[in-house]
Amino acid sequence: MIKTPVTAIFDIGKTNKKFFLFDQDLEVVFQTYHRLEPGKDEDGFQSEPLDELKSWMIDTFNKARQSGEFEIERINFTSYGATIVNTDEKGNPVTPLYDYLKPFPEELLNRFYEEQGGKMNFCTTTSSPPLAMLNSGLQLYFIKNEKPELFKKIKHTFHLPQYLSSIFTGKFVSDFTSIGCHTGLWDFQKQEYHKWLKENDVLDLLLPVMASSSIFKTLPEFGGIPSGIGVHDSSSALLPYLKRENEPFILLSTGTWAISINPFNKTPLTESELLKDCLQFIGITGDPIKISRLFIGEEHKYQVDKMYEFFKKPQGTYKKLKFEEDRFNKVKSKPERVRFHYLKPEAYGLTQAEKMDFTDFEDFEDAYYSFLHQLTDLQIAALKLVWADSSVSRMFIDGGFNANEIFVEMLREKLPQLEILTSDFALGTALGAALLVQPDFKPPAI
């Protein structure tokens, strides 16, 4: 039996752990999904169970190799950012993987900002909104000051995508897409690591920064095949579009976070933008890219679960709804009736409902349409932070919300000057990682 040559990609999200095999035309010929129950760190806060994740990855890879159907010729990794892994010299984790939603001691955070000349000075220099644990570099400051015994065990610190690669290659490096994404580690003005790392004796823990296109070989037990060093998921999702498109565009990459990405906006960040969760990250090409972020996936899950409970509807009800112009016009004419749980519309000059009372709604559909009406208003406000001062007239939506007809149609109704396309790159993040180890391939047109 002739084996199909394939590229293996691990795409590790916070919720779903995914494994894909792409053929030589970068079509998916095998995929599997897995969920891990969150573990707990020493403070009882949820944490990615790294040992379980590692075991699942190795087992999944070996099963694919042994299937007799595929010849794995390359491998790469992509994962969520804002998450550092601290290991010993051999690459074994010595601290929990602290969740980016874990509370950061306020007094310690204020002390850090004071040492660095003030919060906004630091944020502007590092192109990082003040996000506490989401500024992943500050996790090192947290460990050193709050958990000194653990800190003494750390020899290497790198981000999750590069840790995943190290499992298979035994190489310990970092890459620009992870270092340059709201970590508080990189001085965007000087184009080097920020001075606070040396001041706090943590610079030596960080690893050499390499281009995302760098290639190593996997360890002999994994076949000695070419391997990427891992890539941050936002940069990975953008790559297929940059490879294919000749005209400027915006990408709205959706999931837990909605990331509005405009690789053609070169304007400098302002303090006002930073306070609205707008930032720059370093893309695969090494250039700064302006993005804005909105926590819409978690907000959607929270609100819809409340609606199911109140209206006694089964899970998945919202997925059966279609866009109705009349219903949209009806909710549009009413004041805000949904109070957000995670999102803060006031930061964008929008109105927050004073209370949340489901008795104000006629039915589930009325509540859901009202929520999405307010959510898309907020999404547009976040989008305009990166759309401003550019001539972009097209936007692609990929990820989970590109299948939500009501979400997409509301955006089209509200942004008639923008051509909005739902992308067929449903696996765009994984595809981007595959392109990095198969660089001559150009994705097909939509």
N, C-alpha and C positions, 0 to 999 in steps of 0.2 A: 504493500500500500504506500502510495506517494504521500508524504506529509506536506501540509500547507505551511509555507513560511509565514511567520507572524511576528508582530511586535506586541509585547505584553505591557500593559499599563495598569498600575495601581492608582486609583483615584479615591483618596481617603477623605471623606467628608465627616463633619461632626456627627451626623446621623447615620448615613449610609456608607459602608465600606464596599468599594466596587473594584472589580477586576475585569479587564477587557483584553481580547486578542483581536488585533487589526491585521487584515491581510495586506498584500503589497499595494493594493489600491486604497488602503486605509478605510476599508469597509469592515464593520464589526462582524466577526465570525463566531465569537463566543463571548458571553458575559455572565457574571454572577454577582449577586449583591449579598451583603451580610450586615447584620446589625449587632453591635456589642452593647451590653448593658453597661452604663457608666460605672466606673469604680469610685472610690473615695480617697481623697488625700488625707494627710494626718490631721487636718482640721475638720474633716467630715464633709468637705465640699466636693462636688462631683469632679471626676478626673478621668481622662482617657486611659483605659487599662492597657498600657503599652505591652505587657507580656502577652496578653491574649491577642492583641493586634498583630504582634510579631509572629506568633504561632500560626494564626490564620493566614497571614501572607505567605509564609514559607510553605505551609501545607497546600494552599491553593495553587501556588506556582509549581510545586513539584507534581501535583496531580495533572496539571495541564501539560507538563513536560512528558509525563509517563503515559498520556492518553493514547499515544500512537497515531493521533490524527494531526498534530501540530508540531512544527519545528520552530521553537522560539529563537529568533535571531537577534532580537534587541529587547531592552526593557527600560522603562522610565517610570517616574513617580510624580504625582501632583497631590497637593493637600492644602487644607486651610492654613492660614498664617496665624500671626499673633500668638504663636505657641512655640516655646523653646523647650528643647530636650537637653538635659544636663547629664553627662555620662562620665564614667571613669576613663582611663587610658585605652581600655579595650572596647569602648563604645557601649557599655552596659549602663542603663539609666541608674542614677544614684539619688534622684529626687522624683517625686510624683510629677506628672505632666500637669502643671497648674492650669486650670480652665481660665480662659480670658474673661469670664464673667465673675470670677472670684473677687470678693471685695478687697480693695487695697487699703491698708491702714491710713486714714486721712492725715494724721499727724506726721507720719513718715513721708507721705506724698508731698505735703506742704514743705517739709524740711528739704526734700530733694529740689523742688522748684526754687526755694530760697537760695540754695547753694548754686543754682544755675542761673541766677540773675532774674528770676521771675518766670511764672508759668508761660506767658505768651511769648517772651523772648526765646525760651527753650522750644516751644511748639513751632514758632516761625522758622527757627534755624533747622529743625529736624523734619519740617513738613509733616508733623504729627499732631493731630488734634489731641487735647488732653483727655485720654481714655483709660488712665490707670492701668489695670492688668492688660488691656488691649494694646497698650504700648509695650510690646513683649520684652524689649530690652530692660524695662524697669523691673521686670520679674527678678532679674539678677540682683538689683539693688534691694528688693524685698527680701530675697533669700539671705543675702549677706547680713542684713541688719536684723531680720526677724528669726532666722534659722541658721545661726553661724556654724553649728555642728554639721549640718547638711552641706553648707557652702564649702567647707574644708574638703569634702569628698569630690568636688567637681573638678574635672580636668579639661573637658570639652563642652562648649555650649554652642548649639546650632538649632536651626528651625526644623520643624517636623518634616517637611519634604526631604531635606538632606539627611535626616536621621533614617527615614525609610530607605533611601538609597544606600546608606552605610550598612544596613542589615545584609544587603546582597553583595556589596563591593568591598567592605572593610575599610573604605576611605572616608576621612572626616574633613569635610569642606563646608563652605557656605556659598550662597549665590546672591546676586544683586536683587533678584525679585523678592526674596525673603527679607534681606537686610533693609531694603529701601521702602518697606510698606508699613507706615505708621508704627515703627518699632521704637523710635526715640534713640536709635543707635547711630544714625547716619547724619552727618552735617552736610546738608544739601548746598550750602554756600561754599564750603571748602572742599566738597567732594571727598570726604574722608570720614573715618569714625569720629564721633563726637568726643570732645575732650573729657567728658564726665567719666568715660570708661577707664581712662588712665588715672584720673584723679581718685577713683575708687578701687583701683587694683583689680579690675576685672577684664581689662583688655586682652591679657594673655590667654584667657579662656576661650576667646572667639577664634574662629578658624579662618584660613585663607579664603578670600572671596573670589569666586570664579564665575565665568560667564555661564549662563543657563544652558548653552549648547555644548558644554564640556562633556567629554565621554571618558569613562573608565571601563574596565573589564570586571565582570562579576567574579566572585570567588570560584575556584574550581568546582566546588560542590553544586554551584548553580550554573555550570556550563561554560564559564569563561567567555560570556557573550558581551557585546558592547552595551554599556549601561549609562543612562543619563544620571545627572546628580540631583534630580528633583527640581520642581518648579512650583512657585506659589500659584494657587488656583486662579486668581484674578488675571495674572499675566498669561497663564496657559489658555484661559478662555478667550483672550483677545487675539492670540496668535493666528488662528485660522482666518480671521477677518483681515488682518494685516497682510497675510499671504495672498488673499484672493482679491481684495477690493482695491480699485485704482482711484476712487473718489473719496473725499472725507466722509466720515460717519461717526455716530455715537453708538456704543454698545451698552445696553441695559442688561446686565447679567444678573439673573434673579435666582433666589433660593432662600436660605436663612437670611441673607443680606441681599438687598438690591444694590448693585454697584453700577453707577452711571460712569462710564469711561469715555473720555474724549482724548484720543491720542494726538489730536490736532490743535488743542488749546495750549498755547505756550505761555499764557499770562501768569505772572507770579501769584502765589497764594497771599491772601489778605487775612488779617486777624479775624474779621467777620466770617470769612469762609471757613476758617479752621474751627470756629465755635459752632458751625453748622455741620460738622463732620465731613468737611471737604479736605482733601489732602493731595499730595503727590506721591506716586510710588515710582520706583525704578523699573522700567520695562525690560523685556528680554534683550532689546537693542542697547540697553544702558542709558536710554534717555528718560528724563522725568515725564510722567504722564499724570494729568490731572483727573481725579475721580471724586465722586461724592458717594456716601454710603447711607443706607436707610435699612433699619432692622425690620423689614416688612414681613419676612417669612414667619418669624416668631410672633409678631403682632397678629398676623392673619390666623395662625394656629390658635392663639389665645382667644381671639374674638369669636371664631367659628365654633370652638368647643363650647363657649358660653351660650351661643345661639342654639346649638344642638340640644343642650341641656334644657334651656327655657322652652323652646318650641317642640321638644320631644321628637327630634328628627334623628334618623340614623346617620352614622358617619358616612361621609362622601356625598351628602345631599347637594352641597354647593356645586359639585362637579357636573351635575345634571342640568344646571340652569343655563339658559341661553340669553344672549343679549337682547333686550327688548327696549326699543327707542322710547316708547310711551312710559314705561316704568322708570327709565333713566331720567326723563324730563320731569317726572313727578317728584322723585327724591331730590333732584337738583333745585327745585323751587322751595325746599324746606330748609330751615336752619339746621346746624349740626346737632345730631342726636346721638352720636357714638363718641364715647370718651375713650381715648387711646390708653393702653396700659403701659407700653414701652416707649412709644413715640411721643415727641413733644412738638406739636404743630406751632406752638407759640414762638419757638426759635426761628421759624420761617415767616412769622407775621400772620399765621393762620389762627383760626379760632378753635379752641378746645371746648367740647361740650362740658357743662358743669357737672353733669351726673350721667350715669348709664342706667336707663330704666327701659327694659324691653317691652313694657306695656305701652310705650309710645309708638310701637310698630304694629302694623296691621297683621303681619305674618313673617315667616322666616325670610321670604324673598325680599320684603320691604327692608328688613334689618340688614340683609347681606348687601343689597344694592346701596343702601345708605352708607354702610361701612366702606365699600369699594369706591364710592363717590368721594368720600373724605380721604381715603388712602391714595387715590390717584391724584388728588389735588396736592397732597404732600409729596408724592413722588415727582410731580412736575416741578415743584419748588426746589427739590434736591437736584433734579436734572438740570435746571436752569443755572445752577452754580457752575457747571462745567460746559454748558452749551453757550454761555455768554461770550460775546466777542469772537465768535467764529462763524464761518459761512456754511456750517454743516446743515444739510437738509434731509438727511436720512438717519433712521435709527433702527437697529436690530435689537430684538428682544430674544434672549435665550434663557435656558434654565426653566425652573418649575412654573413660573407665571406665564410663560409663552403659550401654555395650553389653556390658560384661563381666559375664555372668550370675553367675559364681561370686563375684566381688567384691561385687556388689549383694546377693545372697542371704545371704552371710556377714554383711554389715552388718545385714540384717533379722533374722537369727537372734540376733545379739548385742545388738541394740537394739530389743527388742519394744515398748518404750514410745514409740518414735518411728515415725511413719508415713513410710516412705521411698518416694518417687516418682521414677522415672526420667523426666526431662523430654524432651519432644519438641522442645525448643529446641536441636536439634543445632547450629544456627548461632547460638546465643544471643549470642556476642560480636559477630558481624556485625549481628545484629538490633538489639542495643542501640545500636550506632553509627547504624543507620538510623533508629531512633526519635528520636534527638537532632535529626535534620534533618526529621523528620516527626512532631512531638510530639503531634499530636491523635489518633494511631492508638493503639488499645488492643489488645494481643496477645490471641488467642483463648485459651480455657481449655484445659487439658490433658485 
